[in-house]
Amino acid sequence: MSARESALRVLHACHSEGAWADGALKRELAQAGLDSRDAALASRLVYGVEQNRLLLDHHLAHFVPRGLDSLEPRVRDILRLGAYQLLMLDKIPPMAAVNESVNLAKGCCKTPKTAGFVNAVLRNLDRSRSDLPPLPADPMERLSVAYSHPLWLVKEFALTLDPEELEALLAADNAPAPVTAQVNTLKTTAQDLIARLEAEGVSAVAHPGLEDCLILENTGNMERLRAFQDGLFYIQDPACRMAVLAAEPRAGERVLDLCAAPGGKSFAAAMAMGDQGRIDSRDLYDRKVKELDTAAARLGLSCVQTAVADATEPVAGQYDLVIADVPCSGLGIIRKKPDIRYKDPKELDGLLPIQARILENAAAAVVPGGRLLYATCTLRTKENQGQVERFLAGTGDFAVKTMETLWPHRHGTDGFFYAVLERR
């Protein structure tokens, strides 16, 4: 199995079987037995195609008279892989990009003429690289194609951002996200962890805007690191931890994390509390709860207690702090999940009543004087400020203590929204 074959298998799973790229890629790399170099190439190809799919299709369409929609899905993806290598990867010779794409067609497509077709399209594209089809004249359409964000999504972001910031956000969505580790302050310090990681060949530097957070490079397989196995850190974007810290979890408090998996919010709260108190971490799926249990044990956290529960059902008990990081459209983490941008927008509003129900359940479990943290990893106003404003309009019990949106292009974090509400 070659890197390009693995990349094609992942893209086919995404475009024809409804898989998500990150999960499909993880499964493929576990099964394919690629060395580290080929695994890195396969990953780059998958993410590169998904980050640039609309732009690649715009260029390819000029050389496919009947249109890309007339092609079999695998042929489309072979052309996208070839076009991405030709147009955006300087280290791959054009001849290799074309020939490897032709080999993919020979191995994956039953029609004998397909290989010749792929060869012709990609060679024409290569010859025309200095004279590619112009981008659309309309500003919104131009941004949509240039940064491969569906037009509806560009227009949605344009409701909040001016044109310059809008383009900066779209560019940030297509940039690689840094790997950030949160220090387990119950076991070590940031400086000691940096030394441990560097001894294992990992580059680690302090995050410029968040204490006890490190930016990592050259991690390889994270789970093989001794520092990871010893529970000295966990992986979490700074935005998520910043939201938890804004809610000010305190030693000895009772905390409820309603949608807890994979556990980062519970872990951040536990460390802020010095592992003193109780955190009830709940999630809908047994598999995810077991994974959360394993991670909490690795970190040595005794205050985290897990259970399977449905956050849309009423909550028993009262808590000083309730965390509700609700299911959302995920449009703040496009740089980590590039194919999430291609979601059907008609389906997204179906999340709104679920979010509202979870928010109401969370609020009912907060003691007088306690706090409620409502959070999402999306940048859609109707899922963020809109939900909070709707909730506040229906109750006189809560007031906003903090409300903030974090943006990839402004803050270098995931796109994230959080609101801390205090019960009167």
Secondary structure by P-SEA (a helix, b strand, c coil): ccaaaaaaaaaaaaacccccaaaaaaaaaacccccaaaaaaaaaaaaaaaacaaaaaaaaaaacccccccccaaaaaaaaaaaaaacccccccaaaaaaaaaaaaaacccccaaaaaaaaaaaaaaaaccccccccccaaaaaaaaacccaaaaaaaaacccaaaaaaaaaaaaccccbbbbbccccccaaaaaaaaaaacbbbbcccccccbbbbccccccccccccccccbbbbcaaaaaaaaaacccccbbbbbccccccaaaaaaaaaacccbbbbcccccaaaaaaaaaaaaaaccccbbbbbbbccccccccccbbbbbcccccccccccccccccccccccccaaaaaaaaaaaaaaaccccbbbbbbbccccccccaaaaaaaaaacccccccccccccccccccccbbbbbbbcc
